[in-house]
C-alpha cells in the first residue's frame, strides 16, 4: 500500500516532459515509506498537449506551432534501503512534436534521476501518524538533445533537488505538504543567439548559459486503503532567479519558468502484487510554459 501511494504520485512529475519551456520536474514524493528491502517497478505512459502557451505570463497561440503533443514511457523503480530510507530511480523515453510549422519532431531518452528519501521523524498515536521527511535528488541527460528550441525533450541541464515534507495520516485520510528547491546547472546552446541578456548568456553559439533555479510547493490530500486510493493535489513552481522570457532569439534554457497545476490521481489493486494507476492534470496559470493538460496511466508491480 505504501509503495502504490508513492507511485501514483511520483509518476506525475516524473512525466513533466519539459515541452516548450516547461521545467524539469523532480517527481512528487509522498510520506509513505517503502519499507526495508522491499522493491517495486512501475511502467508508466502519458500524453500531454497544449495549443496555448505563456509568453512571460501572457497567453499566446502560434498558428505556425499548432498543438504540441508529448508522449512518454517511463520506468520508475524504488527500493527500501532501510526502514526510514528509500531510493527511487526513474528514466523516461519521450516523443514530442508540433502539428504545424517546420519544427522537427524530437524523440529519445530524456533525463535519468535518482532520489533518496529519509523519514527523519515519525510520531504515532493510535491511528494518527505525523511524519517529517527530507529528500535529495540528482538528474542528468541520458543523451545529447536540442535544448533551445520550441519543440524539445528538456532543458539538458544537470540538476540538484532538495525538499522537505510534512505528512499527516488519520485512518484512511492523509494530507501532505512539501517545499523544494531545484538547483539547475548550465547548458550549451545549439543555435546562434542574436538578442540576449548579458546576465543570462553569451551571444556565441556553443557557449554555456544559465538555467534559472526554481522553488516548488505541493499540497496533496486524499484517501488510501490496501485496495485503492484517490487524491487531489496542487503544485506551484516559481523561478528563483529572474531569467528571460520567450522572444525572438532568446534561447529557451534561460527562460524563467513557473506554473500552477492541479490534478487528481487514483490507484486500484488488481490482484496479488499488481496494480494500476491513472492521473489527470491541467495548468491553471504559468510563465514561459505551455498551458497543458496531461493524462497518465500505468502498471505497478511489487506492491
C-alpha positions in Angstrom: 0.0 0.0 0.0 2.8 2.4 0.8 4.6 1.8 -2.5 1.4 2.2 -4.5 0.7 5.5 -2.9 4.2 6.7 -3.8 4.0 5.5 -7.4 0.6 7.2 -8.1 2.3 10.5 -7.2 5.9 10.1 -8.2 4.6 9.2 -11.6 3.0 12.7 -12.1 6.1 14.8 -12.2 8.5 12.3 -13.5 6.4 12.8 -16.6 6.6 16.6 -16.8 8.3 16.4 -20.1 9.7 19.9 -20.4 7.9 20.6 -23.6 8.2 24.2 -24.8 9.9 25.9 -21.9 8.4 23.7 -19.2 10.6 22.9 -16.3 12.2 19.8 -15.1 10.0 18.0 -12.7 11.6 16.3 -9.7 8.7 13.9 -9.1 6.1 14.2 -6.4 7.3 12.4 -3.3 4.8 11.4 -0.6 5.1 10.4 3.1 4.5 6.7 2.7 7.9 4.9 3.0 8.6 1.8 1.0 9.9 -0.5 3.8 13.2 -2.1 4.3 14.5 -4.4 1.5 11.2 -4.1 -0.5 11.5 -3.3 -4.2 8.9 -2.4 -6.9 8.8 -1.4 -10.5 6.3 0.8 -12.4 5.9 1.1 -16.2 4.1 4.3 -16.9 2.7 6.1 -20.0 1.5 9.6 -20.5 0.3 12.1 -23.1 0.5 15.9 -22.7 -0.9 18.5 -25.1 -1.1 22.3 -25.4 -2.0 24.8 -28.2 -1.8 27.9 -25.9 1.4 28.9 -24.1 2.6 31.7 -21.9 5.0 34.4 -23.2 6.0 35.7 -19.8 2.5 35.4 -18.2 0.5 36.4 -21.3 -1.4 33.6 -23.1 -0.4 33.2 -26.7 -1.2 31.0 -29.7 1.1 30.4 -32.7 -0.5 29.1 -35.9 3.0 28.1 -37.0 3.2 25.8 -34.0 -0.3 24.4 -33.7 -0.8 21.8 -31.0 2.3 20.4 -29.3 1.9 16.8 -28.2 4.3 14.9 -25.9 4.1 11.2 -25.2 6.4 9.4 -22.8 7.1 5.9 -21.5 8.8 6.0 -18.1 10.2 3.3 -15.9 10.3 4.0 -12.1 11.9 1.7 -9.6 12.1 2.0 -5.8 14.0 0.1 -3.1 13.8 0.3 0.6 17.4 0.7 1.8 16.2 0.8 5.3 13.1 1.3 7.4 13.4 5.1 7.1 15.4 5.4 3.8 14.2 4.8 0.2 16.0 5.0 -3.2 13.9 6.0 -6.2 15.2 5.9 -9.8 13.3 6.9 -12.9 14.1 7.2 -16.7 11.7 8.4 -19.4 11.7 7.9 -23.2 9.9 10.9 -24.8 8.5 11.8 -28.2 7.3 15.4 -28.8 6.1 17.2 -32.0 4.1 20.1 -33.2 1.0 19.8 -35.5 2.0 22.8 -37.7 5.1 24.6 -38.9 8.5 23.2 -39.6 9.7 22.3 -36.1 11.3 18.8 -36.3 10.0 16.1 -34.1 12.2 15.3 -31.1 12.4 11.7 -29.8 14.7 9.9 -27.4 15.8 9.2 -23.9 15.5 12.3 -21.6 16.9 12.6 -18.1 17.6 9.9 -15.6 17.0 10.8 -12.0 17.8 9.3 -8.6 16.3 10.4 -5.2 16.9 9.4 -1.6 14.0 9.9 0.8 14.6 9.9 4.5 12.0 9.8 7.2 13.6 11.9 10.0 10.7 12.0 12.4 7.7 9.6 12.9 5.2 10.1 15.7 2.2 7.7 16.1 -0.8 8.0 18.4 -3.4 5.3 17.8 -4.5 5.5 14.1 -2.9 9.0 13.8 0.6 9.5 12.4 2.7 12.6 11.8 6.0 12.3 9.8 8.7 14.7 8.8 10.7 13.7 5.8 13.6 15.0 3.6 14.6 14.1 0.1 17.6 14.8 -2.1 17.8 14.1 -5.8 20.0 14.4 -8.9 19.1 14.3 -12.5 21.2 14.4 -15.8 20.5 13.9 -19.5 20.9 10.3 -20.8 21.9 11.6 -24.2 22.6 14.9 -26.0 19.4 16.6 -27.3 18.4 20.1 -28.6 17.5 22.3 -25.6 17.0 25.7 -27.1 14.0 25.0 -29.5 10.2 25.4 -29.2 9.9 21.6 -29.6 12.4 19.9 -27.3 12.9 17.0 -25.0 14.1 19.0 -22.0 16.5 21.6 -20.6 19.5 19.4 -21.0 20.9 20.6 -17.6 22.2 18.6 -14.6 20.0 19.3 -11.5 20.1 19.0 -7.7 16.8 18.8 -6.0 16.3 19.2 -2.2 13.0 19.2 -0.4 11.2 18.7 2.9 7.8 17.2 3.6 5.2 17.0 6.4 2.9 14.0 6.2 -0.2 13.5 8.3 -2.4 10.4 8.3 -5.5 9.6 10.3 -7.2 6.3 9.4 -7.6 6.3 5.6 -7.3 10.2 5.3 -3.9 11.8 4.6 -2.5 15.3 4.0 1.0 16.0 2.7 2.7 19.3 2.2 6.2 19.7 0.7 8.6 22.5 -0.3 11.5 22.1 -2.6 14.4 23.9 -4.2 15.8 22.8 -7.6 19.3 23.9 -8.4 19.9 23.7 -12.2 23.2 23.6 -14.0 24.3 25.4 -17.2 23.6 24.1 -20.7 25.4 24.6 -24.0 23.4 26.4 -26.8 22.8 24.7 -30.1 21.9 27.8 -32.1 23.3 31.3 -32.7 21.8 34.0 -30.4 21.1 37.5 -31.8 19.2 39.0 -28.9 20.4 38.2 -25.4 20.5 39.2 -21.8 24.2 39.5 -20.8 23.4 38.3 -17.3 22.0 35.1 -18.7 24.0 34.0 -21.7 26.8 34.5 -24.2 25.9 35.6 -27.7 28.1 32.9 -29.3 26.7 29.5 -30.3 28.2 26.7 -28.3 28.6 28.8 -25.2 27.1 27.9 -21.9 24.0 29.6 -20.5 22.3 29.7 -17.1 19.1 27.7 -16.4 17.1 29.5 -13.7 16.6 27.7 -10.4 13.0 27.2 -9.1 11.2 26.6 -5.9 8.2 24.3 -5.6 5.3 24.0 -3.3 3.0 20.9 -3.4 -0.2 20.2 -1.3 -1.8 16.8 -1.6 -4.7 15.1 0.2 -6.8 12.0 -0.3 -8.0 8.6 0.9 -5.8 5.5 0.9 -6.6 1.8 1.7 -5.0 -1.5 1.0 -7.2 -1.9 -2.1 -7.5 1.5 -3.6 -6.6 5.2 -3.2 -7.7 8.6 -4.7 -6.3 12.0 -4.1 -6.2 15.6 -5.3 -3.1 17.8 -5.5 -1.9 21.3 -6.3 1.6 22.2 -7.5 3.1 25.7 -7.8 6.6 26.2 -9.3 8.2 29.6 -9.1 11.5 30.8 -10.8 14.1 31.6 -8.1 16.0 33.8 -10.5 14.5 36.2 -13.0 15.6 34.6 -16.2 14.5 35.6 -19.7 11.1 35.5 -21.4 10.1 33.8 -24.6 11.0 36.0 -27.5 13.0 36.2 -30.8 16.5 34.9 -30.4 16.1 34.2 -26.7 17.2 30.6 -26.0 14.7 28.7 -24.0 17.1 27.3 -21.4 17.4 30.8 -19.9 13.6 31.4 -19.6 12.2 31.8 -16.1 9.6 29.0 -16.0 6.7 28.9 -13.5 3.2 27.4 -13.3 0.3 26.4 -11.1 -1.2 23.0 -11.8 -3.9 20.9 -10.2 -4.7 17.2 -10.7 -6.2 14.0 -9.4 -4.7 10.5 -9.0 -6.3 7.1 -8.5 -4.9 3.7 -7.8 -6.5 0.2 -7.8 -5.0 -3.1 -6.8 -5.9 -5.8 -9.4 -4.6 -8.9 -7.7 -1.6 -10.0 -5.6 1.2 -7.6 -6.2 -0.2 -6.0 -9.4 -2.0 -2.6 -9.5 -2.9 0.1 -12.0 -2.8 3.9 -11.6 -4.1 6.9 -13.6 -3.8 10.6 -13.3 -5.3 13.7 -15.0 -3.9 17.3 -14.5 -4.2 20.7 -16.1 -2.3 24.0 -16.0 -4.2 26.9 -14.4 -1.6 29.7 -15.0 2.1 29.9 -15.9 5.1 31.8 -17.1 7.0 30.8 -20.3 5.4 27.3 -20.4 2.6 25.5 -22.2 -1.0 25.7 -20.9 -1.1 21.9 -21.0 -3.4 19.1 -20.0 -2.0 15.7 -19.2 -3.3 12.1 -18.8 -1.2 9.3 -17.3 -1.7 5.6 -16.8 0.5 2.7 -15.7 1.1 -0.7 -14.3 2.7 -1.2 -10.9 4.5 -4.4 -10.0 5.5 -5.4 -6.5 3.1 -3.7 -4.1 
